[in-house]
């Protein structure tokens, strides 16, 4: 299992704590330290839709110029923004052996673990 996110993000911290308490082994990919793989990001956008993967509720998005935000009208433009501003990617993204989860929802993560979809 692999978890993508930013180490200092509170939501990522909660998700990682959940996995550790559940005894789940995983590797962590920190966008700030390890960068963002454009092919992997495209895969997440293809699976979930750019509207879901682009975090428009966070500080990074709010700080962008209105012209930039208004220009995000497609997967390609959203991916450009997320590659340039990794903090604009919704997190965490957990890539399990059967299922990938976007964002942290303890109930959904618990169900995925019970069904063997993550670990």
Backbone torsions as a table, in degrees:
resi	resn	phi	psi	omega
1	UNK	NA	143.7	179.4
2	UNK	-131.2	136.0	178.9
3	UNK	-115.4	130.4	179.3
4	UNK	-110.0	138.2	178.2
5	UNK	172.4	-154.1	178.5
6	UNK	-126.8	125.7	-172.8
7	UNK	-49.7	-41.9	-174.4
8	UNK	-87.0	-0.3	179.2
9	UNK	-70.3	130.1	-179.0
10	UNK	-60.5	-39.9	-179.5
11	UNK	-66.9	-39.5	176.9
12	UNK	-64.5	-40.6	177.9
13	UNK	-59.8	-42.7	178.6
14	UNK	-63.0	-43.9	-179.4
15	UNK	-64.3	-43.3	179.8
16	UNK	-65.5	-39.2	177.6
17	UNK	-63.7	-42.1	177.5
18	UNK	-56.6	-48.0	-178.6
19	UNK	-65.0	-42.0	179.9
20	UNK	-64.4	-42.5	178.7
21	UNK	-67.0	-28.3	178.2
22	UNK	-84.4	-3.8	179.2
23	UNK	73.5	26.3	-178.2
24	UNK	-91.5	127.0	175.5
25	UNK	-82.2	137.8	180.0
26	UNK	-156.0	160.2	170.9
27	UNK	-107.4	153.0	-177.2
28	UNK	-118.4	129.9	176.7
29	UNK	-110.3	111.3	-179.0
30	UNK	-92.2	114.9	-178.5
31	UNK	-57.0	-35.6	-177.7
32	UNK	-70.3	-39.4	-176.5
33	UNK	-89.0	-42.9	-172.0
34	UNK	-99.3	-8.1	-179.3
35	UNK	82.5	178.2	-179.4
36	UNK	-116.8	123.9	177.7
37	UNK	-80.1	116.6	-177.1
38	UNK	-59.9	-34.5	179.9
39	UNK	-69.0	-43.1	178.8
40	UNK	-64.7	-43.6	178.5
41	UNK	-61.0	-43.3	177.5
42	UNK	-59.2	-40.2	177.9
43	UNK	-62.0	-42.7	178.0
44	UNK	-64.4	-41.4	178.8
45	UNK	-65.3	-41.0	177.9
46	UNK	-63.4	-37.8	-178.4
47	UNK	-75.2	-44.1	-172.0
48	UNK	-106.1	-17.8	-173.9
49	UNK	92.2	140.7	-176.5
50	UNK	-63.8	-29.7	-179.0
51	UNK	-64.5	-28.8	179.4
52	UNK	-86.1	-35.8	-175.6
53	UNK	-78.0	-32.2	178.5
54	UNK	-77.2	119.4	-178.3
55	UNK	-85.5	97.5	-178.7
56	UNK	-93.3	8.0	178.2
57	UNK	-101.3	-12.2	-173.8
58	UNK	-85.3	169.9	-179.4
59	UNK	-61.1	-40.6	-178.0
60	UNK	-58.2	-46.7	179.6
61	UNK	-63.0	-46.3	-177.5
62	UNK	-62.1	-28.7	-178.8
63	UNK	-82.5	-12.9	-180.0
64	UNK	-69.4	149.0	176.1
65	UNK	-59.9	146.0	179.8
66	UNK	-58.6	-36.1	178.8
67	UNK	-61.1	-40.0	179.1
68	UNK	-66.9	-47.7	-179.4
69	UNK	-61.0	-42.7	179.6
70	UNK	-65.0	-25.4	-178.8
71	UNK	-79.9	-8.0	179.8
72	UNK	-85.1	98.7	-175.5
73	UNK	-129.0	2.6	-177.3
74	UNK	-153.4	170.8	177.1
75	UNK	-59.1	-41.0	-177.4
76	UNK	-63.2	-45.4	-179.2
77	UNK	-70.6	-34.5	177.2
78	UNK	-65.4	-42.4	179.4
79	UNK	-63.8	-39.9	176.6
80	UNK	-56.1	-47.2	-180.0
81	UNK	-63.1	-44.6	-177.9
82	UNK	-67.3	-34.1	176.9
83	UNK	-68.7	-37.7	179.7
84	UNK	-77.1	-30.8	-177.8
85	UNK	-130.5	81.9	-177.3
86	UNK	-55.7	-24.9	178.5
87	UNK	-68.8	-10.7	178.6
88	UNK	-87.6	4.1	176.4
89	UNK	-91.2	129.2	176.9
90	UNK	-59.2	141.4	-176.9
91	UNK	-146.1	158.5	-5.2
92	UNK	-79.2	167.2	168.5
93	UNK	-117.3	121.8	-178.9
94	UNK	-109.0	119.4	-178.5
95	UNK	-103.7	104.9	179.6
96	UNK	-97.0	-175.2	-177.0
97	UNK	-73.7	-22.6	-179.3
98	UNK	-120.6	-32.6	-170.3
99	UNK	-134.2	149.9	172.5
100	UNK	-115.1	132.5	179.8
101	UNK	-112.3	137.2	179.2
102	UNK	-108.6	121.3	-177.6
103	UNK	81.6	167.3	-178.9
104	UNK	-108.2	116.6	173.6
105	UNK	-130.2	107.3	-174.3
106	UNK	-55.0	-36.1	-179.6
107	UNK	-67.5	-46.7	179.3
108	UNK	-63.8	-40.2	179.8
109	UNK	-66.9	-41.0	178.0
110	UNK	-61.7	-44.9	179.3
111	UNK	-62.8	-43.2	179.8
112	UNK	-63.3	-37.5	176.8
113	UNK	-66.2	-45.6	-179.7
114	UNK	-61.3	-34.1	179.7
115	UNK	-85.5	-1.5	179.3
116	UNK	73.1	23.8	-176.6
117	UNK	-87.9	-17.0	-177.5
118	UNK	-103.4	-62.2	-172.9
119	UNK	-71.4	NA	NA
